[in-house]
Amino acid sequence: MSRDLREMCLFSVHDLVKDLPFSRLDLIFCRNLLIYFNSALQKRVIQTFHYGLRQDGLLLLGTSEALSAHGGLFTPIQKKQRLFKRRDVPG
């Protein structure tokens, strides 16, 4: 089972700041990375996450991270677990 699951996943080195975003992703798992960025870079990365996710894509953040300044892009699904769903908003 774990081998089948691993074959369905894409593992890649990716620079969030420099590289173009992947698109049509189902899930972005970002645990305690954003806390190391200033607010301008956080905004840019969160917008990149929004762009990269498919319409009903999910974003999982770390316990120290928040989307309060960018809440219009995502809808909370489970606040305690920091799970958010991408909202379809005009660019």
N, CA, C and O atoms as a printed pandas DataFrame, in Angstrom:
     atom_number atom_name residue_name chain_id  residue_number  x_coord  y_coord  z_coord
0              1         N          MET        A               1    0.818   -1.198    0.000
1              2        CA          MET        A               1    0.000    0.000    0.000
2              3         C          MET        A               1    0.864    1.265    0.000
3              4         O          MET        A               1    0.603    2.183   -0.778
4              5         N          SER        A               2    1.875    1.328    0.847
5              6        CA          SER        A               2    2.686    2.543    0.933
6              7         C          SER        A               2    3.442    2.798   -0.373
7              8         O          SER        A               2    3.647    3.950   -0.755
8              9         N          ARG        A               3    3.854    1.734   -1.055
9             10        CA          ARG        A               3    4.539    1.909   -2.343
10            11         C          ARG        A               3    3.580    2.498   -3.382
11            12         O          ARG        A               3    3.960    3.381   -4.151
12            13         N          ASP        A               4    2.341    2.011   -3.401
13            14        CA          ASP        A               4    1.342    2.545   -4.333
14            15         C          ASP        A               4    1.072    4.023   -4.061
15            16         O          ASP        A               4    0.964    4.826   -4.988
16            17         N          LEU        A               5    0.967    4.366   -2.792
17            18        CA          LEU        A               5    0.732    5.763   -2.415
18            19         C          LEU        A               5    1.916    6.633   -2.810
19            20         O          LEU        A               5    1.732    7.720   -3.358
20            21         N          ARG        A               6    3.110    6.172   -2.541
21            22        CA          ARG        A               6    4.307    6.941   -2.888
22            23         C          ARG        A               6    4.404    7.191   -4.395
23            24         O          ARG        A               6    4.845    8.260   -4.816
24            25         N          GLU        A               7    3.999    6.225   -5.196
25            26        CA          GLU        A               7    4.050    6.384   -6.649
26            27         C          GLU        A               7    3.037    7.405   -7.155
27            28         O          GLU        A               7    3.205    7.946   -8.248
28            29         N          MET        A               8    1.994    7.674   -6.384
29            30        CA          MET        A               8    0.997    8.668   -6.765
30            31         C          MET        A               8    1.433   10.088   -6.402
31            32         O          MET        A               8    0.840   11.053   -6.883
32            33         N          CYS        A               9    2.447   10.227   -5.572
33            34        CA          CYS        A               9    2.898   11.541   -5.090
34            35         C          CYS        A               9    4.054   12.058   -5.939
35            36         O          CYS        A               9    4.843   11.286   -6.484
36            37         N          LEU        A              10    4.133   13.369   -6.034
37            38        CA          LEU        A              10    5.238   14.027   -6.707
38            39         C          LEU        A              10    6.121   14.649   -5.640
39            40         O          LEU        A              10    5.663   15.481   -4.857
40            41         N          PHE        A              11    7.376   14.252   -5.607
41            42        CA          PHE        A              11    8.347   14.823   -4.676
42            43         C          PHE        A              11    9.321   15.646   -5.493
43            44         O          PHE        A              11    9.860   15.171   -6.493
44            45         N          SER        A              12    9.547   16.884   -5.066
45            46        CA          SER        A              12   10.386   17.763   -5.861
46            47         C          SER        A              12   11.012   18.846   -4.983
47            48         O          SER        A              12   10.407   19.307   -4.016
48            49         N          VAL        A              13   12.214   19.236   -5.334
49            50        CA          VAL        A              13   12.828   20.405   -4.711
50            51         C          VAL        A              13   12.268   21.619   -5.436
51            52         O          VAL        A              13   12.246   21.666   -6.666
52            53         N          HIS        A              14   11.817   22.603   -4.661
53            54        CA          HIS        A              14   11.173   23.765   -5.269
54            55         C          HIS        A              14   11.469   24.994   -4.420
55            56         O          HIS        A              14   11.273   24.965   -3.205
56            57         N          ASP        A              15   11.932   26.057   -5.031
57            58        CA          ASP        A              15   12.181   27.324   -4.346
58            59         C          ASP        A              15   10.932   28.186   -4.474
59            60         O          ASP        A              15   10.620   28.683   -5.556
60            61         N          LEU        A              16   10.223   28.359   -3.370
61            62        CA          LEU        A              16    8.964   29.116   -3.387
62            63         C          LEU        A              16    9.137   30.563   -3.820
63            64         O          LEU        A              16    8.204   31.176   -4.339
64            65         N          VAL        A              17   10.318   31.105   -3.612
65            66        CA          VAL        A              17   10.552   32.512   -3.897
66            67         C          VAL        A              17   10.969   32.729   -5.359
67            68         O          VAL        A              17   10.573   33.719   -5.974
68            69         N          LYS        A              18   11.752   31.823   -5.905
69            70        CA          LYS        A              18   12.314   32.025   -7.241
70            71         C          LYS        A              18   11.626   31.248   -8.355
71            72         O          LYS        A              18   11.517   31.744   -9.476
72            73         N          ASP        A              19   11.162   30.037   -8.062
73            74        CA          ASP        A              19   10.618   29.172   -9.106
74            75         C          ASP        A              19    9.156   29.488   -9.397
75            76         O          ASP        A              19    8.422   29.949   -8.522
76            77         N          LEU        A              20    8.744   29.237  -10.632
77            78        CA          LEU        A              20    7.330   29.357  -10.974
78            79         C          LEU        A              20    6.554   28.309  -10.198
79            80         O          LEU        A              20    7.073   27.224   -9.938
80            81         N          PRO        A              21    5.322   28.614   -9.824
81            82        CA          PRO        A              21    4.557   27.646   -9.022
82            83         C          PRO        A              21    4.080   26.460   -9.860
83            84         O          PRO        A              21    3.840   26.576  -11.062
84            85         N          PHE        A              22    3.954   25.331   -9.193
85            86        CA          PHE        A              22    3.261   24.208   -9.802
86            87         C          PHE        A              22    1.797   24.613   -9.898
87            88         O          PHE        A              22    1.368   25.544   -9.216
88            89         N          SER        A              23    1.039   23.938  -10.720
89            90        CA          SER        A              23   -0.389   24.278  -10.795
90            91         C          SER        A              23   -1.232   23.015  -10.708
91            92         O          SER        A              23   -0.769   21.905  -10.969
92            93         N          ARG        A              24   -2.489   23.230  -10.331
93            94        CA          ARG        A              24   -3.494   22.171  -10.209
94            95         C          ARG        A              24   -3.111   21.106   -9.188
95            96         O          ARG        A              24   -3.329   19.914   -9.404
96            97         N          LEU        A              25   -2.539   21.550   -8.081
97            98        CA          LEU        A              25   -2.190   20.640   -6.995
98            99         C          LEU        A              25   -3.412   20.358   -6.139
99           100         O          LEU        A              25   -4.288   21.212   -5.999
100          101         N          ASP        A              26   -3.474   19.173   -5.572
101          102        CA          ASP        A              26   -4.568   18.809   -4.680
102          103         C          ASP        A              26   -4.314   19.285   -3.254
103          104         O          ASP        A              26   -5.243   19.664   -2.541
104          105         N          LEU        A              27   -3.049   19.263   -2.846
105          106        CA          LEU        A              27   -2.698   19.573   -1.456
106          107         C          LEU        A              27   -1.333   20.229   -1.399
107          108         O          LEU        A              27   -0.391   19.799   -2.064
108          109         N          ILE        A              28   -1.240   21.271   -0.600
109          110        CA          ILE        A              28    0.053   21.870   -0.254
110          111         C          ILE        A              28    0.204   21.726    1.250
111          112         O          ILE        A              28   -0.646   22.164    2.026
112          113         N          PHE        A              29    1.285   21.113    1.635
113          114        CA          PHE        A              29    1.588   20.820    3.025
114          115         C          PHE        A              29    2.749   21.730    3.410
115          116         O          PHE        A              29    3.893   21.469    3.038
116          117         N          CYS        A              30    2.464   22.788    4.147
117          118        CA          CYS        A              30    3.481   23.785    4.493
118          119         C          CYS        A              30    3.512   23.932    6.012
119          120         O          CYS        A              30    2.727   24.686    6.588
120          121         N          ARG        A              31    4.408   23.220    6.640
121          122        CA          ARG        A              31    4.446   23.191    8.106
122          123         C          ARG        A              31    5.577   24.064    8.641
123          124         O          ARG        A              31    6.755   23.737    8.496
124          125         N          ASN        A              32    5.197   25.180    9.259
125          126        CA          ASN        A              32    6.121   26.066    9.968
126          127         C          ASN        A              32    7.262   26.590    9.111
127          128         O          ASN        A              32    8.412   26.643    9.546
128          129         N          LEU        A              33    6.930   26.971    7.898
129          130        CA          LEU        A              33    7.890   27.620    7.011
130          131         C          LEU        A              33    7.639   29.127    6.972
131          132         O          LEU        A              33    8.574   29.925    7.031
132          133         N          LEU        A              34    6.375   29.499    6.871
133          134        CA          LEU        A              34    6.016   30.907    6.698
134          135         C          LEU        A              34    6.455   31.783    7.859
135          136         O          LEU        A              34    6.649   32.986    7.683
136          137         N          ILE        A              35    6.613   31.208    9.032
137          138        CA          ILE        A              35    6.996   32.008   10.200
138          139         C          ILE        A              35    8.392   32.611   10.054
139          140         O          ILE        A              35    8.747   33.537   10.782
140          141         N          TYR        A              36    9.172   32.099    9.130
141          142        CA          TYR        A              36   10.525   32.612    8.909
142          143         C          TYR        A              36   10.571   33.710    7.854
143          144         O          TYR        A              36   11.634   34.278    7.604
144          145         N          PHE        A              37    9.433   34.019    7.229
145          146        CA          PHE        A              37    9.361   35.039    6.184
146          147         C          PHE        A              37    8.767   36.325    6.741
147          148         O          PHE        A              37    7.949   36.292    7.661
148          149         N          ASN        A              38    9.185   37.463    6.176
149          150        CA          ASN        A              38    8.545   38.727    6.560
150          151         C          ASN        A              38    7.149   38.770    5.942
151          152         O          ASN        A              38    6.806   37.912    5.129
152          153         N          SER        A              39    6.354   39.747    6.317
153          154        CA          SER        A              39    4.950   39.767    5.893
154          155         C          SER        A              39    4.795   39.888    4.376
155          156         O          SER        A              39    3.883   39.290    3.807
156          157         N          ALA        A              40    5.660   40.645    3.717
157          158        CA          ALA        A              40    5.564   40.792    2.260
158          159         C          ALA        A              40    5.837   39.460    1.564
159          160         O          ALA        A              40    5.142   39.106    0.611
160          161         N          LEU        A              41    6.827   38.734    2.025
161          162        CA          LEU        A              41    7.149   37.441    1.421
162          163         C          LEU        A              41    6.068   36.402    1.751
163          164         O          LEU        A              41    5.740   35.561    0.915
164          165         N          GLN        A              42    5.518   36.462    2.969
165          166        CA          GLN        A              42    4.404   35.567    3.312
166          167         C          GLN        A              42    3.243   35.781    2.353
167          168         O          GLN        A              42    2.661   34.820    1.850
168          169         N          LYS        A              43    2.909   37.037    2.101
169          170        CA          LYS        A              43    1.794   37.357    1.202
170          171         C          LYS        A              43    2.051   36.780   -0.185
171          172         O          LYS        A              43    1.159   36.190   -0.796
172          173         N          ARG        A              44    3.260   36.951   -0.672
173          174        CA          ARG        A              44    3.615   36.449   -2.004
174          175         C          ARG        A              44    3.507   34.921   -2.075
175          176         O          ARG        A              44    2.973   34.374   -3.041
176          177         N          VAL        A              45    4.011   34.248   -1.059
177          178        CA          VAL        A              45    3.995   32.788   -1.036
178          179         C          VAL        A              45    2.562   32.261   -0.902
179          180         O          VAL        A              45    2.205   31.280   -1.554
180          181         N          ILE        A              46    1.750   32.896   -0.075
181          182        CA          ILE        A              46    0.355   32.471    0.087
182          183         C          ILE        A              46   -0.412   32.662   -1.222
183          184         O          ILE        A              46   -1.246   31.829   -1.578
184          185         N          GLN        A              47   -0.141   33.740   -1.932
185          186        CA          GLN        A              47   -0.766   33.943   -3.237
186          187         C          GLN        A              47   -0.295   32.879   -4.233
187          188         O          GLN        A              47   -1.074   32.425   -5.071
188          189         N          THR        A              48    0.968   32.484   -4.144
189          190        CA          THR        A              48    1.494   31.413   -4.987
190          191         C          THR        A              48    0.808   30.094   -4.664
191          192         O          THR        A              48    0.463   29.333   -5.568
192          193         N          PHE        A              49    0.610   29.821   -3.381
193          194        CA          PHE        A              49   -0.111   28.613   -2.977
194          195         C          PHE        A              49   -1.517   28.620   -3.558
195          196         O          PHE        A              49   -1.982   27.613   -4.093
196          197         N          HIS        A              50   -2.191   29.761   -3.451
197          198        CA          HIS        A              50   -3.558   29.879   -3.975
198          199         C          HIS        A              50   -3.569   29.603   -5.473
199          200         O          HIS        A              50   -4.426   28.867   -5.962
200          201         N          TYR        A              51   -2.642   30.177   -6.192
201          202        CA          TYR        A              51   -2.556   29.968   -7.637
202          203         C          TYR        A              51   -2.282   28.501   -7.963
203          204         O          TYR        A              51   -2.855   27.954   -8.905
204          205         N          GLY        A              52   -1.415   27.871   -7.192
205          206        CA          GLY        A              52   -0.992   26.513   -7.483
206          207         C          GLY        A              52   -2.020   25.436   -7.194
207          208         O          GLY        A              52   -1.957   24.347   -7.766
208          209         N          LEU        A              53   -2.952   25.724   -6.322
209          210        CA          LEU        A              53   -3.961   24.721   -5.953
210          211         C          LEU        A              53   -5.104   24.683   -6.965
211          212         O          LEU        A              53   -5.482   25.711   -7.527
212          213         N          ARG        A              54   -5.646   23.490   -7.190
213          214        CA          ARG        A              54   -6.834   23.376   -8.026
214          215         C          ARG        A              54   -8.009   24.004   -7.275
215          216         O          ARG        A              54   -7.853   24.426   -6.129
216          217         N          GLN        A              55   -9.160   24.069   -7.896
217          218        CA          GLN        A              55  -10.305   24.794   -7.338
218          219         C          GLN        A              55  -10.658   24.365   -5.913
219          220         O          GLN        A              55  -10.915   25.227   -5.073
220          221         N          ASP        A              56  -10.680   23.086   -5.617
221          222        CA          ASP        A              56  -11.022   22.625   -4.273
222          223         C          ASP        A              56   -9.793   22.135   -3.513
223          224         O          ASP        A              56   -9.910   21.313   -2.604
224          225         N          GLY        A              57   -8.626   22.634   -3.880
225          226        CA          GLY        A              57   -7.383   22.194   -3.259
226          227         C          GLY        A              57   -7.292   22.580   -1.796
227          228         O          GLY        A              57   -7.966   23.502   -1.337
228          229         N          LEU        A              58   -6.449   21.863   -1.074
229          230        CA          LEU        A              58   -6.304   22.071    0.366
230          231         C          LEU        A              58   -4.908   22.577    0.721
231          232         O          LEU        A              58   -3.917   22.231    0.079
232          233         N          LEU        A              59   -4.862   23.395    1.749
233          234        CA          LEU        A              59   -3.611   23.930    2.282
234          235         C          LEU        A              59   -3.541   23.570    3.755
235          236         O          LEU        A              59   -4.449   23.890    4.524
236          237         N          LEU        A              60   -2.464   22.905    4.148
237          238        CA          LEU        A              60   -2.248   22.531    5.538
238          239         C          LEU        A              60   -1.050   23.311    6.064
239          240         O          LEU        A              60    0.059   23.195    5.541
240          241         N          LEU        A              61   -1.282   24.104    7.099
241          242        CA          LEU        A              61   -0.231   24.942    7.679
242          243         C          LEU        A              61    0.209   24.408    9.034
243          244         O          LEU        A              61   -0.441   23.543    9.623
244          245         N          GLY        A              62    1.324   24.940    9.513
245          246        CA          GLY        A              62    1.810   24.589   10.835
246          247         C          GLY        A              62    1.045   25.313   11.921
247          248         O          GLY        A              62    0.309   26.262   11.650
248          249         N          THR        A              63    1.222   24.863   13.147
249          250        CA          THR        A              63    0.469   25.422   14.276
250          251         C          THR        A              63    0.824   26.878   14.561
251          252         O          THR        A              63    0.033   27.586   15.186
252          253         N          SER        A              64    1.976   27.338   14.126
253          254        CA          SER        A              64    2.399   28.717   14.380
254          255         C          SER        A              64    2.037   29.668   13.249
255          256         O          SER        A              64    2.338   30.860   13.320
256          257         N          GLU        A              65    1.396   29.154   12.209
257          258        CA          GLU        A              65    1.116   29.976   11.034
258          259         C          GLU        A              65   -0.354   30.364   10.966
259          260         O          GLU        A              65   -1.227   29.664   11.479
260          261         N          ALA        A              66   -0.606   31.504   10.316
261          262        CA          ALA        A              66   -1.975   31.994   10.190
262          263         C          ALA        A              66   -2.180   32.599    8.809
263          264         O          ALA        A              66   -1.230   33.014    8.146
264          265         N          LEU        A              67   -3.430   32.641    8.395
265          266        CA          LEU        A              67   -3.802   33.270    7.127
266          267         C          LEU        A              67   -4.634   34.518    7.354
267          268         O          LEU        A              67   -5.320   34.969    6.436
268          269         N          SER        A              68   -4.596   35.077    8.525
269          270        CA          SER        A              68   -5.495   36.174    8.871
270          271         C          SER        A              68   -5.427   37.330    7.874
271          272         O          SER        A              68   -6.466   37.888    7.523
272          273         N          ALA        A              69   -4.255   37.698    7.418
273          274        CA          ALA        A              69   -4.133   38.805    6.473
274          275         C          ALA        A              69   -4.547   38.406    5.058
275          276         O          ALA        A              69   -4.763   39.269    4.207
276          277         N          HIS        A              70   -4.658   37.111    4.807
277          278        CA          HIS        A              70   -4.954   36.619    3.465
278          279         C          HIS        A              70   -6.143   35.656    3.483
279          280         O          HIS        A              70   -6.253   34.777    2.628
280          281         N          GLY        A              71   -7.010   35.826    4.442
281          282        CA          GLY        A              71   -8.126   34.909    4.637
282          283         C          GLY        A              71   -9.105   34.854    3.481
283          284         O          GLY        A              71   -9.839   33.874    3.350
284          285         N          GLY        A              72   -9.137   35.863    2.648
285          286        CA          GLY        A              72  -10.058   35.863    1.520
286          287         C          GLY        A              72   -9.735   34.827    0.465
287          288         O          GLY        A              72  -10.585   34.507   -0.366
288          289         N          LEU        A              73   -8.532   34.300    0.481
289          290        CA          LEU        A              73   -8.126   33.313   -0.521
290          291         C          LEU        A              73   -8.467   31.884   -0.117
291          292         O          LEU        A              73   -8.541   30.992   -0.962
292          293         N          PHE        A              74   -8.675   31.672    1.185
293          294        CA          PHE        A              74   -8.895   30.323    1.698
294          295         C          PHE        A              74  -10.023   30.311    2.715
295          296         O          PHE        A              74  -10.237   31.289    3.432
296          297         N          THR        A              75  -10.741   29.200    2.773
297          298        CA          THR        A              75  -11.799   28.985    3.746
298          299         C          THR        A              75  -11.315   27.965    4.764
299          300         O          THR        A              75  -10.847   26.894    4.378
300          301         N          PRO        A              76  -11.414   28.268    6.053
301          302        CA          PRO        A              76  -11.002   27.276    7.058
302          303         C          PRO        A              76  -11.908   26.046    7.017
303          304         O          PRO        A              76  -13.132   26.163    6.952
304          305         N          ILE        A              77  -11.295   24.882    7.055
305          306        CA          ILE        A              77  -12.049   23.623    7.111
306          307         C          ILE        A              77  -11.957   23.084    8.533
307          308         O          ILE        A              77  -12.962   22.697    9.129
308          309         N          GLN        A              78  -10.747   23.066    9.065
309          310        CA          GLN        A              78  -10.501   22.656   10.448
310          311         C          GLN        A              78   -9.482   23.625   11.029
311          312         O          GLN        A              78   -8.279   23.473   10.820
312          313         N          LYS        A              79   -9.968   24.613   11.753
313          314        CA          LYS        A              79   -9.080   25.654   12.269
314          315         C          LYS        A              79   -8.004   25.098   13.194
315          316         O          LYS        A              79   -6.837   25.477   13.098
316          317         N          LYS        A              80   -8.396   24.209   14.076
317          318        CA          LYS        A              80   -7.437   23.676   15.047
318          319         C          LYS        A              80   -6.294   22.932   14.356
319          320         O          LYS        A              80   -5.142   23.029   14.779
320          321         N          GLN        A              81   -6.611   22.194   13.300
321          322        CA          GLN        A              81   -5.591   21.452   12.568
322          323         C          GLN        A              81   -4.955   22.284   11.459
323          324         O          GLN        A              81   -4.071   21.798   10.753
324          325         N          ARG        A              82   -5.392   23.526   11.300
325          326        CA          ARG        A              82   -4.827   24.469   10.331
326          327         C          ARG        A              82   -5.018   23.999    8.890
327          328         O          ARG        A              82   -4.109   24.117    8.069
328          329         N          LEU        A              83   -6.203   23.466    8.586
329          330        CA          LEU        A              83   -6.526   22.976    7.247
330          331         C          LEU        A              83   -7.470   23.966    6.574
331          332         O          LEU        A              83   -8.494   24.345    7.142
332          333         N          PHE        A              84   -7.115   24.383    5.356
333          334        CA          PHE        A              84   -7.863   25.389    4.625
334          335         C          PHE        A              84   -8.157   24.903    3.219
335          336         O          PHE        A              84   -7.389   24.133    2.642
336          337         N          LYS        A              85   -9.285   25.363    2.670
337          338        CA          LYS        A              85   -9.669   25.028    1.306
338          339         C          LYS        A              85   -9.536   26.275    0.443
339          340         O          LYS        A              85   -9.891   27.375    0.866
340          341         N          ARG        A              86   -9.029   26.097   -0.754
341          342        CA          ARG        A              86   -8.865   27.219   -1.684
342          343         C          ARG        A              86  -10.225   27.760   -2.083
343          344         O          ARG        A              86  -11.135   27.005   -2.428
344          345         N          ARG        A              87  -10.349   29.075   -2.031
345          346        CA          ARG        A              87  -11.575   29.729   -2.491
346          347         C          ARG        A              87  -11.349   30.197   -3.919
347          348         O          ARG        A              87  -10.244   30.598   -4.284
348          349         N          ASP        A              88  -12.396   30.143   -4.715
349          350        CA          ASP        A              88  -12.312   30.628   -6.083
350          351         C          ASP        A              88  -12.628   32.119   -6.065
351          352         O          ASP        A              88  -13.795   32.507   -6.021
352          353         N          VAL        A              89  -11.609   32.940   -6.097
353          354        CA          VAL        A              89  -11.786   34.385   -6.046
354          355         C          VAL        A              89  -11.169   35.012   -7.300
355          356         O          VAL        A              89  -10.215   34.472   -7.859
356          357         N          PRO        A              90  -11.705   36.133   -7.733
357          358        CA          PRO        A              90  -11.130   36.805   -8.909
358          359         C          PRO        A              90   -9.699   37.245   -8.644
359          360         O          PRO        A              90   -9.361   37.688   -7.546
360          361         N          GLY        A              91   -8.870   37.116   -9.663
361          362        CA          GLY        A              91   -7.453   37.468   -9.545
362          363         C          GLY        A              91   -7.261   38.924   -9.415
363          364         O          GLY        A              91   -6.126   39.390   -9.306
